[in-house]
Amino acid sequence: MKGCSVIFTLLFLVLLFGNVAPVFAADDEGSVITLWPLLDYRRGEQADYTSLSLLGPFLKYERKGNEREYGIRPLWHRASDPVDGISRSEYLYPVATRRSEPERDYFQMFHLLEWDFGSLEERRENEAMLFPFLFYGSEQDGDSYFAFFPLGGSIHNRFGRDRIRFTLFPLYMQTERRGATNTHILWPFFSILKGKNEHGWGFWPFYGSAEKEGVYRKRYWLWPFFFRHELRLNSGDPVYVRAFFPLYTATTSRQYRSRSYLWPLYEEIEDRGRDYRQWDVIWPLIRVARGSYKEANRFFPFFSRERVGDYYENWWLWPLYKYEATLTENIERQRHRILFFLYSDLTEKLTEAPEEHLHRVALWPLFTYEMKRGVSHVHVLSLFEPFFPESEEIERNWSPLWRIYQHRWDRQGNEATTLLWNLYWKERQGEDLALELFPLFRYRREGEEVRDLSLFKGLVRYLRHGGRKELRLFFLPWGFAWGDDDAMVPLASSEG
């Protein structure tokens, strides 16, 4: 009985204080019902839009045409389109995500548990994994694989290999890549390589060799201290690598040459193809580079100024201040940062459009401002957004929980403002305006004409419909009305 009383009381408050008022009736017939912080309901008829929020930012439902969104932040979010049969779900993002389509079902948890199943009629490849223990897959040609690590099995197209077979790993493992087979006994100690015109063997870390006739030759002794590689022998620019690490390493080709002595004490690079030379001393402390493609003066951590192609990077007293820029014929992108993500100012302009295409300013954890494609948005607070500025998943699942203030506007004068999850909100479209400060007052204006003014959620309410005016008192759905003749008459109304 006690629970029923609570529910009855809540419903009564919604009916009593959640009076409905049209919003922007001239352009977009709609309704708004608020009972902060329990309920916020908004509906736009012309835009075919419905939004319902419960308990501030925690519970959410939204409909835009055929699309539906549900959320219990930050635990779960789901978006679906029943017409197209597409849905997307996120569980305590980034813990797990799932995407379903008519011919595909994909799920991942930390990318350790994954499955990607498709329609058998479409002969899609199906895969499942519980890393590092279970691996399963079926391919378009009907072939399938299964592995239970470390006991045994086979794995296809993972970890940079076409096939992997193993039994009681590391006792035995065989890998295939580009037609060559590498067999390992007591991995990584013993290995034998076989392929078309390709062979090799290794007893790691003492000695190993591999060769493909006319393509490459590799040798190592006491890896990683001594090795010798001859690569790209079938090209017009073969590469030769010699190393007596860390005493001396050298890489040589027709276009490229590098030498290092007692690395990281000294290294020099000459790239003839890109036309630059570079010297590193006690890497990464000192770097000097000269050439048409690359220029650099670095004295870490005091100062650095580098250019690589169209990319520029400067910083002073690392990591206090850093400047980055990409300047090309099509785009101009510049970013200023203080202490990495503490403060960031990014601007992006397109050559064909002189005005700013993107401008983002973030001061962690206080605020983020963003202007993108003519729409500006500022919000307070900003805990994750400076680190993941392009993450739609963070925007959906986490950001609404701490955004105590938001303001959005465009170049046409339209704007929307919310404070404390709609304790105060304001919306403007053209000359129409609606706002509310719960529970003190709500106000709506169309053009220069006041249409609705409500105090204390309807304790006193004034409405106007053309030349007809109404006054309602004490939350009653009827009141007094007067027309052009100024004669006051009682009026019963169903609009509440």
C-alpha positions in Angstrom: 0.0 0.0 0.0 2.9 2.3 0.8 4.3 1.9 -2.7 0.9 2.5 -4.3 0.7 5.7 -2.4 4.0 6.9 -3.7 3.0 6.2 -7.3 -0.4 7.8 -6.9 1.3 10.9 -5.4 3.7 11.1 -8.3 1.0 10.8 -10.9 -1.1 13.5 -9.1 1.9 15.9 -9.1 2.4 15.3 -12.8 -1.2 16.1 -13.5 -1.2 19.0 -11.2 2.0 20.8 -12.1 2.9 19.3 -15.5 0.6 21.6 -17.4 1.0 21.4 -21.2 1.8 24.4 -23.2 2.3 24.6 -27.0 5.9 25.5 -28.1 6.5 27.5 -31.3 3.0 26.8 -32.5 3.6 29.0 -35.6 6.4 26.9 -36.9 6.4 23.6 -35.2 3.3 22.5 -33.2 4.5 20.8 -30.0 4.1 20.4 -26.3 6.3 20.5 -23.2 5.6 18.9 -19.8 8.1 19.4 -17.0 8.2 18.2 -13.3 11.9 18.9 -12.5 13.9 16.7 -11.8 11.5 13.8 -12.2 10.1 14.3 -15.7 10.8 16.3 -18.9 8.6 15.5 -21.9 8.8 17.3 -25.3 7.0 16.7 -28.5 7.2 18.3 -31.9 4.5 17.3 -34.4 5.9 18.8 -37.6 9.4 17.5 -36.9 7.9 14.1 -35.8 10.0 14.2 -32.7 9.4 13.0 -29.1 11.7 13.2 -26.1 11.2 11.9 -22.5 13.8 12.3 -19.7 13.3 10.9 -16.2 15.4 11.7 -13.1 17.4 14.4 -14.9 19.9 12.8 -17.3 19.7 9.2 -16.1 16.7 7.8 -18.0 16.0 8.8 -21.6 13.7 8.0 -24.5 13.8 9.8 -27.8 12.0 9.3 -31.2 13.0 10.9 -34.5 10.8 9.6 -37.3 11.5 5.9 -37.4 14.6 6.1 -35.1 14.3 5.2 -31.4 16.8 5.8 -28.6 16.7 4.5 -25.1 19.2 5.1 -22.3 19.9 4.3 -18.6 23.1 6.4 -18.3 25.8 5.4 -18.0 24.8 1.7 -17.9 23.1 1.2 -21.2 22.2 3.0 -24.4 20.3 1.6 -27.4 19.4 3.2 -30.8 17.3 1.4 -33.4 15.5 1.8 -36.7 12.7 -0.9 -36.9 12.1 -0.1 -40.6 15.7 -0.8 -41.6 16.2 -3.5 -39.0 19.4 -1.8 -37.6 20.2 -1.4 -33.9 23.2 -0.3 -31.8 23.7 -0.9 -28.1 26.4 0.2 -25.7 26.9 -1.2 -22.2 28.8 0.9 -19.7 30.8 2.2 -22.6 33.5 1.4 -23.5 33.1 -2.0 -21.7 30.8 -3.5 -24.4 29.1 -2.6 -27.7 26.7 -4.4 -30.1 25.5 -3.7 -33.6 22.8 -5.7 -35.4 21.8 -5.5 -39.0 19.6 -7.7 -41.2 22.6 -9.7 -42.3 25.1 -9.2 -39.4 25.3 -9.3 -35.6 28.5 -7.9 -34.0 29.4 -7.8 -30.3 32.6 -7.0 -28.4 33.5 -6.6 -24.7 36.9 -4.9 -24.2 37.7 -6.5 -27.6 38.6 -9.6 -25.6 35.2 -11.2 -26.1 34.0 -10.8 -29.7 31.6 -12.3 -32.2 30.7 -11.3 -35.7 28.0 -13.5 -37.2 26.3 -13.0 -40.6 23.6 -14.5 -42.6 24.3 -18.0 -43.9 22.4 -17.1 -47.1 24.9 -14.3 -47.7 27.8 -16.7 -47.0 29.4 -14.2 -44.7 32.5 -15.0 -42.6 31.6 -15.7 -39.0 34.0 -15.2 -36.1 34.0 -15.5 -32.3 36.8 -15.0 -29.8 37.3 -15.1 -26.0 40.9 -13.8 -25.9 43.3 -15.5 -25.3 41.5 -18.8 -24.8 38.8 -19.5 -27.4 38.8 -18.8 -31.2 36.2 -19.8 -33.7 35.4 -18.9 -37.3 33.7 -20.1 -40.5 34.7 -18.8 -43.9 32.9 -18.2 -47.2 34.4 -21.3 -48.8 32.9 -23.4 -46.0 36.1 -23.9 -44.2 36.0 -23.4 -40.4 38.5 -23.3 -37.5 38.5 -23.6 -33.7 41.2 -23.2 -31.1 41.4 -23.6 -27.3 44.5 -22.0 -26.1 47.0 -23.4 -25.0 45.8 -27.0 -25.7 45.5 -26.8 -29.5 43.6 -25.8 -32.6 43.9 -23.5 -35.6 43.3 -19.7 -36.1 42.8 -17.9 -39.4 43.6 -14.4 -40.4 44.6 -13.0 -37.0 47.7 -11.6 -35.5 49.3 -10.8 -38.8 49.2 -14.4 -40.0 47.0 -16.3 -42.6 46.9 -19.4 -40.4 48.1 -20.4 -37.0 48.1 -24.0 -35.8 49.4 -25.1 -32.3 49.4 -28.0 -29.9 50.2 -27.6 -26.2 51.7 -24.1 -26.9 54.6 -23.3 -26.6 55.5 -26.9 -27.3 54.5 -26.7 -31.0 53.2 -24.0 -33.3 53.0 -23.5 -37.1 52.2 -20.2 -38.8 51.5 -19.4 -42.5 51.9 -16.1 -44.2 52.0 -15.3 -47.9 52.6 -18.9 -48.8 55.4 -19.5 -46.3 55.2 -21.9 -43.3 57.1 -21.2 -40.1 57.3 -24.2 -37.7 58.2 -23.5 -34.0 59.3 -26.0 -31.4 59.3 -24.7 -27.9 58.5 -21.2 -29.2 60.4 -18.9 -29.6 63.6 -21.0 -29.4 63.5 -23.3 -32.5 62.0 -22.5 -35.8 62.1 -23.7 -39.4 60.8 -21.7 -42.4 59.7 -23.2 -45.7 58.0 -21.8 -48.8 58.3 -21.4 -52.5 61.9 -20.3 -53.1 62.0 -19.5 -49.4 63.7 -21.2 -46.5 65.3 -20.5 -43.1 65.8 -21.7 -39.6 66.5 -20.2 -36.1 67.8 -21.1 -32.7 66.8 -18.0 -30.8 68.5 -15.9 -29.5 71.8 -17.3 -30.8 71.4 -17.6 -34.5 68.7 -17.3 -37.2 68.5 -17.0 -41.0 65.8 -16.6 -43.6 66.0 -16.1 -47.4 63.7 -15.8 -50.3 65.6 -16.0 -53.6 65.8 -12.6 -55.3 63.6 -11.0 -52.6 65.4 -10.8 -49.2 68.1 -12.3 -47.0 68.1 -12.0 -43.2 70.6 -13.1 -40.5 70.9 -12.5 -36.8 73.5 -13.5 -34.1 72.8 -13.1 -30.4 69.5 -11.2 -31.2 69.1 -8.2 -31.0 72.8 -7.3 -30.9 74.0 -8.4 -34.3 71.9 -8.7 -37.5 72.1 -8.2 -41.2 69.2 -7.8 -43.6 69.1 -7.4 -47.4 65.5 -6.3 -48.3 63.5 -5.4 -51.4 66.1 -7.1 -53.7 63.5 -7.5 -56.4 63.0 -3.7 -56.5 64.9 -0.9 -58.1 65.9 0.4 -54.6 67.1 -2.5 -52.3 67.7 -1.8 -48.6 70.7 -3.1 -46.6 70.6 -3.1 -42.8 73.7 -3.8 -40.6 73.7 -3.7 -36.8 76.1 -4.2 -34.0 73.7 -2.9 -31.5 74.0 -0.5 -29.7 77.6 0.3 -30.9 76.6 0.8 -34.6 73.6 0.4 -36.9 73.3 1.3 -40.6 70.5 1.4 -43.2 71.4 2.1 -46.8 69.6 2.3 -50.1 69.8 4.5 -53.1 67.4 7.0 -51.7 68.0 6.6 -47.9 71.0 6.4 -45.6 71.1 6.3 -41.8 73.9 5.7 -39.2 73.8 5.5 -35.5 76.7 5.2 -33.0 76.2 4.2 -29.4 72.4 4.7 -29.8 70.8 6.9 -28.5 73.9 9.0 -28.3 74.1 9.9 -32.0 72.2 9.2 -35.2 72.3 10.8 -38.6 69.8 10.4 -41.5 70.0 11.4 -45.2 66.8 11.0 -47.2 67.5 11.8 -50.8 64.0 11.0 -52.0 62.5 13.6 -49.6 65.4 15.9 -49.7 66.4 16.4 -46.0 69.2 15.5 -43.6 68.7 14.9 -39.8 71.0 14.7 -36.8 69.9 13.4 -33.4 72.2 13.7 -30.3 71.2 11.9 -27.1 67.8 11.2 -28.6 65.2 12.7 -28.0 67.0 15.7 -26.4 68.6 17.3 -29.4 67.5 17.2 -33.1 68.5 19.3 -36.1 67.1 18.7 -39.6 67.5 20.6 -42.8 65.9 20.2 -46.2 62.8 21.0 -48.3 60.7 18.3 -46.8 61.8 18.5 -43.2 63.3 21.1 -40.9 63.8 20.8 -37.1 65.5 22.5 -34.2 64.9 20.6 -30.9 66.4 21.2 -27.5 64.3 19.1 -25.2 62.6 20.1 -22.9 63.1 23.8 -23.5 62.2 24.4 -27.1 61.3 22.6 -30.3 60.4 23.8 -33.8 59.7 21.2 -36.5 58.2 21.0 -40.0 57.5 17.7 -41.8 55.9 18.3 -45.2 52.7 20.3 -44.5 52.7 19.6 -40.8 54.2 22.1 -38.2 54.9 21.4 -34.6 56.4 23.8 -32.0 56.6 23.6 -28.2 58.2 25.4 -25.3 59.0 24.0 -21.9 57.5 20.7 -22.7 54.8 19.8 -21.9 53.7 23.4 -20.9 52.8 24.7 -24.4 52.5 23.0 -27.8 51.4 24.3 -31.2 50.5 22.1 -34.1 49.4 23.1 -37.6 48.5 21.4 -40.9 48.6 23.8 -43.8 47.7 22.4 -47.3 46.0 23.7 -50.4 42.6 22.5 -49.2 42.6 22.9 -45.4 44.2 25.0 -42.6 44.2 23.3 -39.2 45.8 24.8 -36.1 45.9 23.8 -32.5 47.3 25.3 -29.3 47.6 23.2 -26.2 48.7 23.8 -22.6 49.7 20.8 -20.5 48.4 18.4 -23.1 44.6 18.4 -22.4 44.3 21.1 -19.7 43.7 23.7 -22.4 43.2 23.2 -26.1 42.2 25.6 -28.9 41.6 24.0 -32.3 40.6 25.9 -35.5 40.0 24.4 -38.9 39.3 26.3 -42.2 38.6 25.1 -45.7 40.2 26.9 -48.5 37.0 27.1 -50.5 35.2 28.5 -47.4 37.1 31.3 -45.7 34.9 31.2 -42.6 35.8 28.8 -39.8 34.7 25.2 -40.6 35.5 24.0 -37.0 36.5 25.7 -33.8 36.9 23.9 -30.5 38.1 25.3 -27.2 38.4 23.1 -24.1 39.5 23.9 -20.5 39.5 20.7 -18.5 37.4 20.0 -16.5 35.5 23.3 -16.7 34.1 23.7 -20.2 34.2 22.9 -23.9 33.1 25.2 -26.7 32.6 23.9 -30.2 31.5 25.5 -33.5 31.0 23.0 -36.3 29.3 23.7 -39.6 27.7 26.9 -38.4 26.3 25.5 -35.1 28.0 26.5 -31.8 27.7 24.7 -28.5 29.2 25.4 -25.1 28.8 23.2 -22.0 29.9 23.1 -18.4 31.4 20.7 -17.0 33.6 18.8 -19.5 35.3 15.8 -17.9 36.0 13.3 -20.8 35.3 15.5 -23.9 38.8 17.2 -24.0 40.4 13.7 -24.2 37.9 12.2 -26.7 36.5 15.2 -28.6 35.1 13.2 -31.6 33.6 10.4 -29.5 29.8 10.1 -30.1 29.7 7.2 -27.6 31.0 9.5 -24.8 28.6 12.1 -25.9 25.6 9.7 -25.6 26.5 7.8 -22.5 28.5 10.0 -20.2 28.5 13.7 -21.1 24.8 14.4 -20.1 25.6 13.3 -16.5 27.9 16.2 -15.7 26.8 19.0 -18.1 25.1 21.3 -15.6 24.9 24.1 -18.3 24.6 23.9 -22.1 24.0 26.6 -24.7 23.6 25.9 -28.4 23.0 28.5 -31.2 23.4 28.9 -35.0 24.0 31.8 -37.4 20.3 32.2 -38.0 19.6 33.3 -34.5 18.1 30.0 -33.2 19.3 28.9 -29.8 18.6 26.5 -26.9 19.8 26.8 -23.3 19.5 24.4 -20.4 20.7 24.7 -16.7 20.8 21.8 -14.3 19.1 19.4 -16.7 16.2 21.8 -17.5 15.6 23.4 -14.1 15.9 26.4 -16.4 15.6 26.1 -20.1 15.1 28.5 -23.0 14.5 27.9 -26.8 14.4 30.5 -29.5 13.4 29.8 -33.2 13.4 33.0 -35.2 11.2 35.5 -33.4 9.5 32.8 -31.3 10.7 32.3 -27.7 9.8 29.8 -24.9 11.5 29.5 -21.5 10.9 28.1 -18.0 12.4 28.4 -14.5 10.9 25.5 -12.6 8.6 26.0 -10.7 8.5 29.8 -10.7 7.4 30.7 -14.1 7.1 29.7 -17.8 6.9 32.1 -20.7 6.1 31.7 -24.4 6.1 34.4 -27.1 5.3 34.2 -30.8 6.9 37.2 -32.6 6.1 40.3 -30.5 3.0 38.8 -28.9 2.9 37.0 -25.5 1.0 33.8 -25.9 1.4 32.1 -22.5 2.7 33.2 -19.0 2.4 30.8 -16.1 3.5 31.4 -12.5 4.2 28.5 -10.1 3.1 25.9 -12.7 -0.4 27.3 -13.2 -1.2 29.0 -9.9 -1.6 32.1 -12.0 -1.7 31.7 -15.8 -2.3 34.2 -18.7 -3.0 33.0 -22.2 -3.7 34.8 -25.5 -5.1 33.5 -28.8 -5.2 36.3 -31.3 -7.6 38.9 -29.8 -8.9 36.5 -27.1 -7.3 36.6 -23.7 -7.6 34.2 -20.7 -6.8 34.3 -17.0 -6.7 31.1 -15.0 -6.1 30.7 -11.2 -5.2 28.0 -8.7 -4.3 25.3 -11.4 -7.9 25.2 -12.6 -8.5 24.3 -16.3 -11.0 27.1 -16.7 -10.9 30.8 -15.9 -12.0 34.2 -17.3 -11.8 35.3 -20.9 -12.4 38.5 -22.7 -12.5 39.4 -26.3 -12.4 42.5 -28.4 -15.3 44.1 -26.6 -13.4 43.8 -23.3 -16.3 42.1 -21.6 -15.2 39.6 -19.0 -16.9 36.2 -19.1 -16.2 32.9 -17.5 -14.6 30.4 -19.8 -14.3 26.6 -19.5 -11.4 25.1 -21.3 -9.9 21.6 -21.8 -6.4 22.9 -22.4 -4.3 22.3 -19.3 
